[in-house]
């Protein structure tokens, strides 16, 4: 009986995290569609950071540990740099993100 309860609890948590993620995406869309864009940076920072945290938590519930998530993120950044992603080409955002992530790793050591 305990195992069934754990499975049910895990499924409920996964469904809840998916709902939170979708709600965050919808909330960001609603805010960006508002003709009077006030406080956009704060709303975007709060919503996007929440989506990242929820993504990590959802990954963990689906069996993907945090270090694996980080490795995949780093790989996607490197691939974007190699393939000259459009956002990198015009703005250099991936290079900036790669530098920021590598400095965080150095500071953590």
N, C-alpha and C positions, 0 to 999 in steps of 0.2 A: 504494500500500500504506500509506503514512504517513497519508493522509486516513482510511482505514478504521480504522486504529489509534486516531486521535484521536476518531472517532465512537464507537468501542467504549469507549474510556476515559471519554468524557463520559457515555455511557449508564450505565456502571458506577458512576461517581461520583454521578449523579442517583439511581440505585437505592439506593446506600449512604446518601445523605442522607435519602431517604424512610424508610429503615429506622431510621435514628437518630431521626428525628422521631417515628415510631410507637412506638419503644422508650421514648422520653422520656414520651410521653403515657401509655403503659401503666404505666411506673414510677411516675408521679405518681398515677395511679388506684390502683395497688397500695398506695402509701404512705397515701393518704387512706382506703382501705378497712381499713387496719390498725386494730384496736380500741384499740391502745395508740399513740396519735399522739405520737411523740416527735420533737423536732427538726423540726417541720413547716415552720417559717419558713425554715430553712436549706435543707431539701430542696426546698421550693417555689421559693425564689430561685435555687438552682442549676439545677434542672430547667427552670424557665420561661425563665431567661436563655439556657440552652443551646438551647431550642426557638426563641427569637427569632434567635439567631445562625445556627442551622441553616436557619431560614426565609429569612434574607437570602442565605445561601450557595446554597440551592436556587433561589431567585429568580434569582440571578446566572447559575447554570448553565442556567436556562430562558430567559435573555435579558432579564431585568429588572434594570436597574442599581440600585445602592443608593439613588441620589437619587430614582428613580422610586418605589421602595418607601417611602421616607420621605414623599414627597408623598401617596401613597395612604393611608398611616397617618394623616397630618395631616388628609386629607379625611374619613376615617372618624371621627376624633375630632370634627371640626366637624359632620358629619352627626348624630352621636350627641347633640351639644349642641343642635342645631336641633330634632331630633325628640324631645327630652327622653327619651333612653334611660332605662330603668328604673334602672339602676345610678347614673346621673347624678342622677336625680330624688331618690333616697333617700340617696345617699352623697356625691355631688359628685365622683366619681372621675375623670370625663372632664375636668372643669374643672381638677382638680389635675394630671392628666397633660398637658393643654395648657399649663398654666403651666410645668411642669417642662421640657417640650420646648422652649418658647420661650426659657426662661432658658439652656438648653444652647446654643441657636443664638446667643444674644447673647454668651455666654462664649467661643464658638469664634471669634468675629470679632475 
